[in-house]
Amino acid sequence: MALELSQLLDPESVAIIGVSENPSRIGGRLFKYLTKHGYKGHLALVNPKYQELNGVACYPSVSDIPVQIDCALIAVAEKYVLSVLSECADSHVGSAVIFSSGFAEMGRSGKEAQNKIKELAKTKNLRVCGPNCIGLINFNSHTALSFSQLLEIDTLIPGNIGFISQSGALGGSLVNRAQDKNIGLSYFISSGNEADLEVSDYIKYLVLHDQNTKVIAAVIEGFKDGAKFIEAAELALTHQKPLIVLKIGETEVGQKAAASHTGSMTGSDAVIDAVFRQKGVIRVHNYDELFQTASLFSKGRIPQGGKVGILTSTGGGGIIMADYYTKLGLAVPEPSLETQDLASKEIAAFGKVANPFDLTGQIFSDPDMFKRCMKLFVEDDNFDIVQVNVSMVAGESSAQRASMLLESIGESTKPIVSWWAAGSLSEPGIQLLNGSEVALFRSPERCAAAVKSLVEYYQFLEKYSDPAPSGTDTDYSISAQKAGELVATGDKSLSEHQSKALLDLYGIPVTREQVAKSPQEAIRLAGEIGFPVVLKIDSPDILHKSDAGAIRLGVNSQEEIIRFYDEIIANAETYNPDARINGVLVQEMIREGTEVMIGMSQDPQFGPTIAFGLGGIFVEVLKDISLRVAPLSISDAEQMVKEIKGYQILQGVRGRKPSDVEAIVDVLLRISRLAQDCKDIITEIDVNPLIVFDEGCGVKAADALVVLKTHRRGKAYAD
Amino acid sequence: MALELSQLLDPESVAIIGVSENPSRIGGRLFKYLTKHGYKGHLALVNPKYQELNGVACYPSVSDIPVQIDCALIAVAEKYVLSVLSECADSHVGSAVIFSSGFAEMGRSGKEAQNKIKELAKTKNLRVCGPNCIGLINFNSHTALSFSQLLEIDTLIPGNIGFISQSGALGGSLVNRAQDKNIGLSYFISSGNEADLEVSDYIKYLVLHDQNTKVIAAVIEGFKDGAKFIEAAELALTHQKPLIVLKIGETEVGQKAAASHTGSMTGSDAVIDAVFRQKGVIRVHNYDELFQTASLFSKGRIPQGGKVGILTSTGGGGIIMADYYTKLGLAVPEPSLETQDLASKEIAAFGKVANPFDLTGQIFSDPDMFKRCMKLFVEDDNFDIVQVNVSMVAGESSAQRASMLLESIGESTKPIVSWWAAGSLSEPGIQLLNGSEVALFRSPERCAAAVKSLVEYYQFLEKYSDPAPSGTDTDYSISAQKAGELVATGDKSLSEHQSKALLDLYGIPVTREQVAKSPQEAIRLAGEIGFPVVLKIDSPDILHKSDAGAIRLGVNSQEEIIRFYDEIIANAETYNPDARINGVLVQEMIREGTEVMIGMSQDPQFGPTIAFGLGGIFVEVLKDISLRVAPLSISDAEQMVKEIKGYQILQGVRGRKPSDVEAIVDVLLRISRLAQDCKDIITEIDVNPLIVFDEGCGVKAADALVVLKTHRRGKAYAD
């Protein structure tokens, strides 16, 4: 697909279909902007009204253009779009940008029209950007294929950040802000309704085929194809082109708005967040943070760790930054003894040199002192990143400070970030830093957040590994085959005992148990298992055994078994007269350990999704759950266990021993494998509780439920 | 103090002591800026080197000035500060600003010098701002008493926001940013080390004596006097002058930096946060948010509720805002049926009119449509606040949009907020909105946060009431007297039984219990109380009864009592041979209810602080605690119970009945009263657990510990 996309993203010839001499119309604006920003390829115009416009030849139709057209800009009313697109295909045009709106965002009839575009693109091998988009800009080749008022700007600043936005107006606004700060871009692509090309396609192209792009930024409302996005994110990761995403539509209200905006469902935000964590996608939650973070990454300076040294000319600003970094989990350690020693000699009056290091007003009377202290901080091994806060400096003073900062970086390749607290009066200094090696921030919090993302990304890269199943003791090909047979015996869901048999096939420990068909058999089984036991109804049609009154814990004697057996059967029959009853499950009673739960549900976009949490109130009241999509890597599974708030419980608190976390990780990996193998037949797995014993003593599934694809309980952990 | 402060904050005569002809020196800059910004009062200069400077008379010393000086600006080296100040006092100068640094922020010797300033200010009745500050500006009277480079600006914009900052450089920077956005100020006061006047003094003055100030903004690192701040915050609240604070030094690292900055301890951030909640102080956590929030408040438009209507010309921007408001707990409801009907007629092609309402590109072809839709939203009773998002509009288009927005507000007094997404290209429109009735935001998240603060503040004002003790059945004057007697019997702490006797004096229900001196007495008491009982050691010297093995639960028979009685005594004696032992406490055993804990500890700045949380892991692992300082109002106590994460547990989850929340509130109020009465003799109270029964069935303290002032366990809930 690479070649075809270059016809769209770096076209040697462009046709504007529906060109106008009126610059307030889309066709007129496209022509104006394309010319204004110096497009260097061949330009053809199409409109039966004109013979030429400003000296450029204009043809009655696209088929009349004598040269091969790489990219057609379609600026006609929506009712003509399909016929124009079809004509483009017949004339061997390589790609098209459809600006017109009135498609999937307008409901059913628009959706049908959009499907026709999709079909045409596929069958005629014509790559389409849009519809309902504002086009795209290639900053390096000066190709502006957009009608956005953003192009009223005099000069476009090229750079190494590729930017893709599903939302056109928002994307254009962001580009304007970025370029104001001298942040250069390789591309701005507005993907619109994505009838054909999706965000993921553009990401892949920028990763694999665009040398100019070093960092990718994106504004995303939803994904059409989850698997394709995962693939694109993995590519970006392995090529070390950081992918920074502002994913909007986080709440239900926001998702509803997104659905009516570009006609796409955004999907569960929690699952998307899980995918981002798994694939090293840097998620920002703020509009302004997107380009500020991208800009920091684009400097190409890689931190060796998360220790920040702060030089400040404002005491208050030093406190603010120390607060932010600490809250984000980065370290603000003391300077090395050598730095302390040398710096205190430089500026004897200060006494102790600390971090943050407050240069106070002395910086005005002895400006060189700043440079000397900066050198000490940059060269100090206690710091992986150096931050400089600049407060109220006006005019020439600000330019002087910026120059000194730039001079003092020296040979260091450490990331250097700078927060400037004042406003217009510091403009001369700010201008000097914009676009320099120093990443400039105007907001202390965004500065800290960007540094945190930078540190996290490179730490993630280091430990990233491919998904891998656990347990070499299990032959998963046999498991998968037997699982298929087992599942074939059920229709809506499996009974508890069947569900556990399935877990057992994948090497997951379950309670000792058997199904009894009579009280006498139950007594015999209880004798084998050992008292006390648990008695439960075993039926694929009774999912909530407690509600049915069909469960008895701590059954201690033969007499109790005789009494409870009949009660359980009777209660189950009353609860659901149509239920198929396999008998009464006689199960060992576990009285120790910590309850956790592991679940699997199917996400409409990303497929099998694994959930983990502590049992009881942690899941039910506090919603303390971690999520990942299958397949899991070992570090995914480890991270899942560690990132819940209740993790301390598993580490051992209040005098309790630590739990067997390794065994939990093992079960997560096995469930991941099971979920992958059975993704077409199972919609839900609920191992709840899984009992976790002390470190080294393993786990045991005490209850389990498997729901099959024909039937959905409508429950998703991601809610 | 009002009159004295007006000599500082609105002086009719000013002397610059240590004036210089060199504008790069502090004394030179003060002179330059004071003149430049048009000070209208009498100006005198002091420096033996000059006879006059630029036509202004210069005297050898302050005592030589022939007129009465309201305010002396002291710009001399720190070693001369005291003698100059003393001379000022002798010359009946009303107030002084000390710019020099080198005081409390420099350690012990600096602290001593600062204490002398404090003493002098007090004895000679001379109000002092600073030291280690950058001065102050009265914007309405054009009095610029500062050397901040901020004053390089051509014009100062007066307004209704009074701004106080402990950090000078940061404060100056913030003023520059605010004025860039045409946000007008009444005052900028840099309070520095606060040898004499504190932030709280300035707040009180602005609330009571400055007509121009409608809103107060502050940057605070720490409080010298907690009670004075509470008083100032209450004044601001009752005078409805919103007080918006950026409190820095939230983390330990930040607090350490603050200690070395202005030489003050910041105190526990959790307690400060509690005070802010109690007194309606609006806390912002971001640098940029301070003035953006203050600016929204300064418009004086009061929302009737928390429902936001969003008009947007960017679909993506609509989603972003809907997300933010939803996450912050505000409502984004559908427009009324009437609005839906009328708006869909206006713009038939859109289909359903929703919220956010996306005006799409149609806004360009039919600009008046924006005004008509705006009118519908402003007049719709479903909305308390109307938000307008503006995306990529350039030049004239942006000015046109801003004008339309201003025209469409009409007679409405609803808050109108607007987020502009683009950058420099939208400058013409942005300029029109700056300083207008519409609150302008450049960041969607800060816009939502400010609106949330506005809504919350006015909701808080409505339900705010004075602290009030609970229980008219209790005569607290008798309680206080008896409490004094009871406490006098202990030295380090009270035994459990004594502690409960104290709670009982304040009408707090405790378990039925008595101390037995022999096994026989214990048997008799158990018979009266009813089996099973709990046996515990009763000793003021054994605080951790479990650790000592001196507690037995569920004691069911006379035989058990005989055995356990001796065991408990023996274990206690082994654990602490010196412990005074009152006997064995025989206590009713409570087997139902939910465990909560209520505590009191002493904050060094704010005094008795009440803590509430659920028992067990909620407090110990999740640190799920709410705090308030005593005295509590009823709504404080209610809020404390509601704001913990585990509140749902008390409301009844998983089939459990709701707990008696009213009874918890009652105990909180009684503990608050007890804490107030005994604040000089008790340092800590720990009621843990307090057992809460079902709704209407009350509570009972099952264990309690009271620590007396002579002894500190070093535990604070605020940690």
HADDOCK unambig.tbl for C-alpha pairs under 7 A between the chains (distance, minus, plus):
assign (segid A and resid 149 and name CA) (segid B and resid 392 and name CA) 6.30 0.50 0.50
assign (segid A and resid 149 and name CA) (segid B and resid 393 and name CA) 6.13 0.50 0.50
assign (segid A and resid 149 and name CA) (segid B and resid 394 and name CA) 5.85 0.50 0.50
assign (segid A and resid 150 and name CA) (segid B and resid 392 and name CA) 6.47 0.50 0.50
assign (segid A and resid 152 and name CA) (segid B and resid 394 and name CA) 6.87 0.50 0.50
assign (segid A and resid 167 and name CA) (segid B and resid 315 and name CA) 6.92 0.50 0.50
assign (segid A and resid 167 and name CA) (segid B and resid 316 and name CA) 5.33 0.50 0.50
assign (segid A and resid 169 and name CA) (segid B and resid 314 and name CA) 5.52 0.50 0.50
assign (segid A and resid 169 and name CA) (segid B and resid 391 and name CA) 5.81 0.50 0.50
assign (segid A and resid 169 and name CA) (segid B and resid 392 and name CA) 5.80 0.50 0.50
assign (segid A and resid 170 and name CA) (segid B and resid 314 and name CA) 6.22 0.50 0.50
assign (segid A and resid 170 and name CA) (segid B and resid 316 and name CA) 6.17 0.50 0.50
assign (segid A and resid 170 and name CA) (segid B and resid 317 and name CA) 6.41 0.50 0.50
assign (segid A and resid 170 and name CA) (segid B and resid 391 and name CA) 6.14 0.50 0.50
assign (segid A and resid 170 and name CA) (segid B and resid 421 and name CA) 6.93 0.50 0.50
assign (segid A and resid 172 and name CA) (segid B and resid 392 and name CA) 6.07 0.50 0.50
assign (segid A and resid 173 and name CA) (segid B and resid 391 and name CA) 5.94 0.50 0.50
assign (segid A and resid 173 and name CA) (segid B and resid 392 and name CA) 4.86 0.50 0.50
assign (segid A and resid 173 and name CA) (segid B and resid 421 and name CA) 5.54 0.50 0.50
assign (segid A and resid 173 and name CA) (segid B and resid 422 and name CA) 3.92 0.50 0.50
assign (segid A and resid 173 and name CA) (segid B and resid 423 and name CA) 6.68 0.50 0.50
assign (segid A and resid 174 and name CA) (segid B and resid 422 and name CA) 6.18 0.50 0.50
assign (segid A and resid 176 and name CA) (segid B and resid 422 and name CA) 5.92 0.50 0.50
assign (segid A and resid 176 and name CA) (segid B and resid 423 and name CA) 5.30 0.50 0.50
assign (segid A and resid 177 and name CA) (segid B and resid 422 and name CA) 5.95 0.50 0.50
assign (segid A and resid 177 and name CA) (segid B and resid 423 and name CA) 4.44 0.50 0.50
assign (segid A and resid 180 and name CA) (segid B and resid 423 and name CA) 6.79 0.50 0.50
assign (segid A and resid 180 and name CA) (segid B and resid 424 and name CA) 6.57 0.50 0.50
assign (segid A and resid 248 and name CA) (segid B and resid 319 and name CA) 6.61 0.50 0.50
assign (segid A and resid 248 and name CA) (segid B and resid 320 and name CA) 5.96 0.50 0.50
assign (segid A and resid 249 and name CA) (segid B and resid 319 and name CA) 5.78 0.50 0.50
assign (segid A and resid 249 and name CA) (segid B and resid 320 and name CA) 6.76 0.50 0.50
assign (segid A and resid 249 and name CA) (segid B and resid 323 and name CA) 6.28 0.50 0.50
assign (segid A and resid 250 and name CA) (segid B and resid 323 and name CA) 5.96 0.50 0.50
assign (segid A and resid 251 and name CA) (segid B and resid 323 and name CA) 5.36 0.50 0.50
assign (segid A and resid 251 and name CA) (segid B and resid 326 and name CA) 6.84 0.50 0.50
assign (segid A and resid 253 and name CA) (segid B and resid 322 and name CA) 6.13 0.50 0.50
assign (segid A and resid 253 and name CA) (segid B and resid 323 and name CA) 6.68 0.50 0.50
assign (segid A and resid 254 and name CA) (segid B and resid 319 and name CA) 4.71 0.50 0.50
assign (segid A and resid 254 and name CA) (segid B and resid 320 and name CA) 6.88 0.50 0.50
assign (segid A and resid 254 and name CA) (segid B and resid 322 and name CA) 5.14 0.50 0.50
assign (segid A and resid 254 and name CA) (segid B and resid 323 and name CA) 4.95 0.50 0.50
assign (segid A and resid 257 and name CA) (segid B and resid 319 and name CA) 5.62 0.50 0.50
assign (segid A and resid 257 and name CA) (segid B and resid 356 and name CA) 6.79 0.50 0.50
assign (segid A and resid 258 and name CA) (segid B and resid 319 and name CA) 6.12 0.50 0.50
assign (segid A and resid 261 and name CA) (segid B and resid 315 and name CA) 5.60 0.50 0.50
assign (segid A and resid 286 and name CA) (segid B and resid 445 and name CA) 6.89 0.50 0.50
assign (segid A and resid 288 and name CA) (segid B and resid 443 and name CA) 6.95 0.50 0.50
assign (segid A and resid 314 and name CA) (segid B and resid 169 and name CA) 5.50 0.50 0.50
assign (segid A and resid 314 and name CA) (segid B and resid 170 and name CA) 6.21 0.50 0.50
assign (segid A and resid 315 and name CA) (segid B and resid 167 and name CA) 6.90 0.50 0.50
assign (segid A and resid 315 and name CA) (segid B and resid 261 and name CA) 5.61 0.50 0.50
assign (segid A and resid 316 and name CA) (segid B and resid 167 and name CA) 5.33 0.50 0.50
assign (segid A and resid 316 and name CA) (segid B and resid 170 and name CA) 6.17 0.50 0.50
assign (segid A and resid 317 and name CA) (segid B and resid 170 and name CA) 6.40 0.50 0.50
assign (segid A and resid 319 and name CA) (segid B and resid 248 and name CA) 6.60 0.50 0.50
assign (segid A and resid 319 and name CA) (segid B and resid 249 and name CA) 5.80 0.50 0.50
assign (segid A and resid 319 and name CA) (segid B and resid 254 and name CA) 4.70 0.50 0.50
assign (segid A and resid 319 and name CA) (segid B and resid 257 and name CA) 5.61 0.50 0.50
assign (segid A and resid 319 and name CA) (segid B and resid 258 and name CA) 6.11 0.50 0.50
assign (segid A and resid 320 and name CA) (segid B and resid 248 and name CA) 5.97 0.50 0.50
assign (segid A and resid 320 and name CA) (segid B and resid 249 and name CA) 6.78 0.50 0.50
assign (segid A and resid 320 and name CA) (segid B and resid 254 and name CA) 6.87 0.50 0.50
assign (segid A and resid 322 and name CA) (segid B and resid 253 and name CA) 6.11 0.50 0.50
assign (segid A and resid 322 and name CA) (segid B and resid 254 and name CA) 5.14 0.50 0.50
assign (segid A and resid 323 and name CA) (segid B and resid 249 and name CA) 6.28 0.50 0.50
assign (segid A and resid 323 and name CA) (segid B and resid 250 and name CA) 5.97 0.50 0.50
assign (segid A and resid 323 and name CA) (segid B and resid 251 and name CA) 5.35 0.50 0.50
assign (segid A and resid 323 and name CA) (segid B and resid 253 and name CA) 6.67 0.50 0.50
assign (segid A and resid 323 and name CA) (segid B and resid 254 and name CA) 4.94 0.50 0.50
assign (segid A and resid 326 and name CA) (segid B and resid 251 and name CA) 6.84 0.50 0.50
assign (segid A and resid 356 and name CA) (segid B and resid 257 and name CA) 6.79 0.50 0.50
assign (segid A and resid 391 and name CA) (segid B and resid 169 and name CA) 5.81 0.50 0.50
assign (segid A and resid 391 and name CA) (segid B and resid 170 and name CA) 6.13 0.50 0.50
assign (segid A and resid 391 and name CA) (segid B and resid 173 and name CA) 5.93 0.50 0.50
assign (segid A and resid 392 and name CA) (segid B and resid 149 and name CA) 6.30 0.50 0.50
assign (segid A and resid 392 and name CA) (segid B and resid 150 and name CA) 6.47 0.50 0.50
assign (segid A and resid 392 and name CA) (segid B and resid 169 and name CA) 5.81 0.50 0.50
assign (segid A and resid 392 and name CA) (segid B and resid 172 and name CA) 6.08 0.50 0.50
assign (segid A and resid 392 and name CA) (segid B and resid 173 and name CA) 4.85 0.50 0.50
assign (segid A and resid 393 and name CA) (segid B and resid 149 and name CA) 6.14 0.50 0.50
assign (segid A and resid 394 and name CA) (segid B and resid 149 and name CA) 5.87 0.50 0.50
assign (segid A and resid 394 and name CA) (segid B and resid 152 and name CA) 6.90 0.50 0.50
assign (segid A and resid 421 and name CA) (segid B and resid 170 and name CA) 6.95 0.50 0.50
assign (segid A and resid 421 and name CA) (segid B and resid 173 and name CA) 5.55 0.50 0.50
assign (segid A and resid 422 and name CA) (segid B and resid 173 and name CA) 3.93 0.50 0.50
assign (segid A and resid 422 and name CA) (segid B and resid 174 and name CA) 6.17 0.50 0.50
assign (segid A and resid 422 and name CA) (segid B and resid 176 and name CA) 5.92 0.50 0.50
assign (segid A and resid 422 and name CA) (segid B and resid 177 and name CA) 5.93 0.50 0.50
assign (segid A and resid 423 and name CA) (segid B and resid 173 and name CA) 6.69 0.50 0.50
assign (segid A and resid 423 and name CA) (segid B and resid 176 and name CA) 5.32 0.50 0.50
assign (segid A and resid 423 and name CA) (segid B and resid 177 and name CA) 4.45 0.50 0.50
assign (segid A and resid 423 and name CA) (segid B and resid 180 and name CA) 6.79 0.50 0.50
assign (segid A and resid 424 and name CA) (segid B and resid 180 and name CA) 6.57 0.50 0.50
assign (segid A and resid 443 and name CA) (segid B and resid 288 and name CA) 6.95 0.50 0.50
assign (segid A and resid 445 and name CA) (segid B and resid 286 and name CA) 6.89 0.50 0.50
assign (segid A and resid 621 and name CA) (segid B and resid 648 and name CA) 6.98 0.50 0.50
assign (segid A and resid 648 and name CA) (segid B and resid 621 and name CA) 6.99 0.50 0.50
